[in-house]
Amino acid sequence: MTNARPRSDQFHLPPLPSPSSKNLAIRVQPAAERALRQGHPWLYADSIREQSHEGQPGDLAVVFDRRRRFLAVGLYDPLSTIRVRVLQQGQPAPINGDWFQERLASAVARRAPLQEDDGTTGYRLAHGENDGLPGLIVDRYADTLVVKIYTVAWIPHLTQVLPALLSVAPAQRLVLRLSRACAEQRSHLHDLRGGQVLYGPPLDGPVHFYEHGLHFAADVVEGQKTGFFFDHRENRARVEQLAGKKQVLNVFAYTGAFSLYAARGGAPLVVSLDLSQPALAAAEHNFSLNRQLSNVANAEHEMLVGDAFQALHNLRQDGRLFDMVVVDPPSFAQSQAEVERALGAYRKLARRALGVLRRGGILVMASCTSRVTAEQFFTTVHDTASNHGRLLQEIERTGQPLDHPIGFPQGAYLKCLFANAP
């Protein structure tokens, strides 16, 4: 259902530039032309062989093929090596408020099963490139939407994007987040700042939402990503199913989502390990929000502050063992050159996690490093276990949930292994 678009004067926006009325015309190398025809959403600077003129962030760039036929149109960003983020490929179309509304409505429609789940009010509403909106994500936290942009090329279009978003996904509040790369481009932010409320009442603390009936609070202003990691929703539910009567260690716990699911699943002891004391304080707060649930009330929640690698070593030295170990580290590789280092980190983590996992226990290990393939990751974990006398028996391999669709190869980033470790 589409609602009336909010008026421009209802948004708390500073004056923003408009895209140039003169589109850029670009011609590209043959390899880039093939990639764009196959639906790849990025055009790199070194793939451009002809360009009509210089442009500003957010100008529209029209890409033509070798016969000067329309190939694609996208957002131009002269500050990024990803020079054009493709919005429309194959057939030309005007990029305006109606176009954004249609694209956002399609993204919302894909999440219909989640919207119909009374126990879940937090999920990803638009997943960037994979929903045809490269460099822009939208997360829903009940009545608050958080828009995060990964390129300043989106800024001139916010006056059209935000009303279009609220017309297809009504909310009481809209918060802006900026990627690190965006935040560094201060001269192109036009007085926008990360954590700014662009629509609705100001924030007076964390926002509250539900996931599978569990009550969570999230810091959408300062928290990692937009404040929560929605992509592990189904993996957390699987942990709950497996956690009964088990002592559980949650490594890289952040605000304790895996821990809380394990507690509701019947784990008598859950240890949340993270480097961040504020994150663990938020984890304890999330437990307090659910203490009316008998299993959560009965679970002992121990918090451990420290570096994951060192803390796992220390737990081993202290002789502590667990029936389930969950390891969900951050991304370890931002470029192809870092892949080997990332695989080394996974090997070390797997080895140390197995060092505190009882024989017959369950290892849950995830990777969100897009440059590490699923096969590389799963092979690395299995080989590491085998080399240390633990032949893993797989329970399940999982990927991304419904609200994190995969629209191009690099969009497949999440891998998770559930395995018994005899």
N, C-alpha and C positions, 0 to 999 in steps of 0.2 A: 504494500500500500504506500502511495506517495502522498505526503502532506504538503501544505503550502510552504514555500521556502521562507525562512525568517528574513525580515528586512535587514538591509545592510547596517542601519543604525542600531540594531540590536547586538552587534558584535563589538567587542572591545579591541579594535584593530587600529594601529597607527596608520597614517597615510602610506600606502604601498604603491610601488611603480606598476605600470601596466606593461604587458609585453609589447614589443614593437609591432606596429601595424604592417611592417615589411618583413615577411618571413625570410629566413635564410634558405638558400638553395645549396644542396650538398650532393656531391658525387663521391663514390667510395671505391675501394679496392675490390676486385672480384670475390675474394674470400668473405669480405664483410657483406657484400651483396647477397651471397648465398646464405649466410647466417641470418640476415634479416628476412629473407624469403621463408626461411624455416621457422620464423617467429622469435628469434633471439631479441631480447629487449634492450640490449646495449650496443652502442656504436662508439668505439674507442677513437681517440684523437688520431692515432697513427694509421687508422684505416681510411681517413679522409684524404682524397686526392684533389678535389676541387671544392671551393667554398665561395659563395657570392660576395660575402662581406663579413665583417666582424659583428658579433652579436653580444647581447647582455644575458645574464642568467634569466631563464624563463622565456626567452624568445622562442618562437616555434621554428624548428628546422625541418624542411621538407627534403627528403632523400630521394634522389632519382637514380634509375638504373642506367646502364651504359647506353641505352637507346633513348634516354631522357624521359622515360615513363615513370609515373609515381611509384615509389617503393614503400615509403613510410613517412610518418611525421611524428616528431617528438619534442621533448623539452631540451633546449640547448643550455649547456653549462660550460663556459670557457674556463672555469676554475677546476674542473675535474678531468681526469684522464678518460672517464666515461663521458664523452663529449655530448652525446645525445641519448636520452632515455625515451624509448619508443612508446608512443601512446596508441598509434593506429597504424596497421600494416595492411598492405594489399589494396584496399579501397580508400580513396581520400574521404575525409569527413571534416566538417568544421569543429574545432576544439573550443568548446564554450560551456556555459553552465549546463545546457541540456545534455551535452556529451558526458560531462562529469557525472551528472545525475544518473544517466543510463548505466554507466560503468559501475558506479557505486551501488545502484539498485541490483545489478547482477551479483555483486559480491554479497550483498545482504541476503539475497535469495538463496545462495549456496549454503548459508548458515541457518536455514529454516529449521532443521532438526534441533539445533541448539536453542533457538529462540522458543521452541515449543517445550523445552525441558524446564519445568518449574524449579528444579533444584540447581540450575546453572544460570547465573546472570553475568558471568565474566567469560569473555572469549575474544578472539581476534576477528574483527569485522571486515578488514581489508588487508590483504597480505602482499602489498607491494607489487613487484613484477608479476607475481603469480596470479594476481587478480587484474592484470592489465593497468596497474597504477605504479609504475616503477619509481622507487625512491620514496614511497609514501605508505605508511601503515596506519591502521586505525584499530585500537583496542577498546572494547566496551567493558566498563566496570559498573554494572547496573545502570544508573542514570547519568553516569559520567562517561564521555567519550574522550579518549586520548589520541591525538593525531601526532605522529612522529614523522618528520621529514629528514631524508638523508641527502638532499641536495637543495641548495638555495634556489634552484630553478623553479621550485614549487611556490616560492613566496609571491611572485606577481599573480599567481592564479588562486590564491587563498580566498580572495573576495568572491570567487565563483564556486570554488570547491566546498567551502564550509557551509554555505546555505544549501547546496545540493546534498551534502552529507546529512544535514539535519532534516531535510525533507524526506529522506528514505529511512533514516534511523533516528527518530526523535529522541532527544535527551535533555536533561536539565542543565547540563554543563559540558563545556568543551575545553580541553586543556591542550596546549601545544608543547611538544618535546622536540628537541633538536639533537641530531647526531653530533658526535664530537667534531666531525669535519665541518658540519654546518656552523656550529658554535664558534669555530675558529675564523669564519668569514665575517667578521664583525661589520665591516663596511658595507656588506650586502644584506644585513639583517633588518635594516630600516626600523630599528628600535624594538623588534621582536626579541623575546628572550625565552629560553627553555623554562617550562613550568608555568608559563603565563596562562591565565584563564582568559580565553577568547570569547566565551559566551557563557552567560548564566552567573550564578552567585559565586563569590570567592570561596576558596577552600579554607577550612578551619582545622585540617588534620587529614589523616588517611581516608581514602574512600573504602566503602564496604561493599562486598559482593559475595555471591555463593557459587560454589563449584561442587556438583554432585551432592548438594545438601550441606556441605561444610561451609562455615562462615569464615571469610578472610578479610583482612584489612591490607591495603596496599598504599604505599607512598608513590603517587603518580607524578610527583614533582621532582624528587631526588632519587627514587629507586632505580635499580638496573632496568635496562630496556624501557618499558613504560611503567614499571613497578611490580610486575609479576611475569612468570613464565607460563603462558597458557599452553604451549606446545606439548607439555608433558601430562596434560589432563588425563588421558586414557592410560598412560603408564602409571600414574599415581593410583588410579583405580585398580590396576592389576596388582600393584604392591599391596593394597588393602586386602585383596583376595588371598594373598599368599602369606600375610604377616601374622596370622593367628598364633598366639603362644610363642612367638619368636622375639628374641632380643635383636633389635635392629640398630644399625649404624648408618646414618645418612651423611655422606661426605659431600662437601660443597652445598650445605643445606640451605643457604640463603635464608629465606623467611619461613622455612620449615614445612613446606607443603607436603613433600614426601613423608616427613615425620608425622604429620597430623593424620594423613591417610593410614599410615601403619598403625598408629594408636587406635584409630577407629576400627581397624581390622582386628584388634585384639592383641597387639604387641604389648607385653607388660613393661618393657623398657625400650625407650627410643633415645638414642644419642644423636644430637644435631651438632655437626662439626662444620665450622666456617671461620674464615679469617676475620670476618667483620663482627664486632660486638654489637653495633646497631642492628644488623640483620638478625642476629640471634635474639636480641630483645624483641624484635618484631615477631620472630618465631614463637617466643613464649607468649606474646600477646595473642597470636592466632590460636594457640592452645587455650588461652583463657576464654576466648570467644566461643569455644566448643565444649567447655567443661560440663555442660548439662548432659552431654552424651556419656553414658555409663563407661564405655570402653576408654574414652579420652580421660574421664575423671580418674579411672583406675590406673592409667599408664603413668609410669615415672618418666619424666622428660628431662634428660640431662643435656646441658649445653657445654660444648667444648670449643674454646676459641683458639685458633692456631692455623698455621699453614698445613694444608691437607697432607702433603708428602711427609713432612716431619711428624705430624700428629699420628699418622698411621704407623710410622716407625716406632714412635714412643708407645703407642698402644700395644704393639707387638712385644716390645721390650718389657712392658708391664704384665704381659701374659693375658691380656684381655681378649676374649673371643666373642663373636656374635653369630647369630643364626641367619642373619640376612645383612648384606652390605650393599648400600645403594651409592653409586658413584656417578655424579652428574656434573662434570667439570665444564668450565668455560671453553670457548673456542681456543685452540692452540695454534692455528695457522691462518694468517691473513693473506698469505701469498703461496704460490706453488713451491717457492724455495724453502718454505718453513715446514713442508709436509713431513720430511724425515724427522725433524725435531718433534713434531706433534706425535708421530708414531712412537717415538722414544718415550714421550711423556705418558702415553697410554700404556705402554709396556710397564713402566715403573709403577703407575697407579694400579694396574691389574695385579702386579706382583705383591704390592703392599696391601691391597684390599684382601687378597687371598690369604695373606699372612695373619689376618685377624678374623678370618671366616672359618667357623667350625667345619669339620668334615661332614659332608651331607648338607651344608648350608646353601643358601641361594645368593648368587651374585647378580646384581642388577647394575649394568654399566652402560653409560650413554656417551654419545659424541654429537656435538653440534657443530663440528668443524666441516664446513661444506667441501673444502678441498681434499679432505680425506674421504675416500669412497667407502660405501658400506662394506664391500668385500675386503678392503684394506683394514678397516676397523675390526670387523668380526674375526678375520684371520689373525690379526695381532693379538687380540684377547685370548683366542683359543691356543695359539702357539705359546704365549707366555704361560698360560696355565699348564699346558702339557710339559713345558720345560721345567716346571716346578712340581711335577708329579700329581697334577690335578687335571684329569681329563673331564672337561665340562660336558654336561648332558643338557642340551638346549631345551628350554621350556618354550621359548618364543623369541622371535625377532620382530621388532616393531619399527615403524617409521613415523610419519607425520599425521596428525589428526585432520578431521574434516575442515577445520578453520585455518589450516596451514597447507593449502593445496600446492601442488608442484606444477608450475607452468613452463619450466625450462630446466636443463640439466643442473645448473648451479643452484636451483631452488630446492633440490633434494639434499638437505643438510642433516636432518635428525636421524640417528640410528640408536637403537636401544636393544641390549641383549639381556634376556632373563635365562639363567642357567643354574642347574644344580652343580655343586662342586664336591664330589665324593672325596 
